[in-house]
């Protein structure tokens, strides 16, 4: 018994074979992506291991600890428990290093290496590629031009003006000293 080239059974068999190959290819790509995410997470864990942090879920990170109305209180607890900086795991292989110590921040901001701009890439068409979004030599040249404008001797006369404006705004929110 022979099967014609134009028979419907041969056509269905080729579609089945094509679907099997496509499924196998999709499975291989899925496994490669899972391996890539696993290796990225391991690399990030190694990068932030020096910073203490509360334990996190491998997929959900610290998102379960943060309720929408209690997020600030949770951050305050973390600042008290981890005084300089701590990593916050967002999702799977996404981590954000929260730095709130001035000495740490001085080191981070003083570096000229490229920084991750995250959501700034959406603002770039509106704000342009100025000092905020530049990297490398162009950033260094722009910063060098702006540095004299922010010298302490130039800003000293403005300091009294800023102080006179800010103090009345802050007084209603001041915490009374103990014993007074």
NORBEL-V212223 format. One record per pair of residues at least 24 apart in sequence whose C-alpha atoms are under 10 Angstrom apart, sorted by the first residue. I is the first residue (numbers start at 0). J is the second residue. Records with the same first field share a line. If there is no record, write none. Layout:
I: J ; J
//
This chain:
36: 91 ; 92 ; 93
37: 91 ; 92
38: 92
39: 91 ; 92 ; 93
40: 91 ; 92 ; 93 ; 94
41: 92
42: 92
43: 92 ; 93 ; 94
44: 86 ; 88 ; 92 ; 94
47: 85 ; 86 ; 87 ; 94 ; 95 ; 96
48: 85 ; 86
49: 85 ; 86
50: 81 ; 83 ; 84 ; 85 ; 86 ; 96
51: 80 ; 81 ; 82 ; 83 ; 84 ; 85 ; 86
52: 77 ; 80 ; 81 ; 84 ; 85 ; 86 ; 87 ; 88
53: 77 ; 80 ; 81 ; 85 ; 86 ; 87 ; 88
54: 87 ; 88
55: 87 ; 88 ; 89 ; 90 ; 91
56: 88 ; 89 ; 90 ; 91
57: 88 ; 89 ; 90 ; 91 ; 92
58: 88 ; 89 ; 90 ; 91 ; 92 ; 93
59: 88 ; 89 ; 90 ; 91 ; 92 ; 93
60: 87 ; 88 ; 89 ; 90 ; 91 ; 92 ; 93 ; 94
61: 86 ; 87 ; 88 ; 89 ; 90 ; 94
62: 87 ; 88 ; 89 ; 90
63: 89
111: 135 ; 136 ; 138 ; 139
112: 136 ; 138
113: 138
//
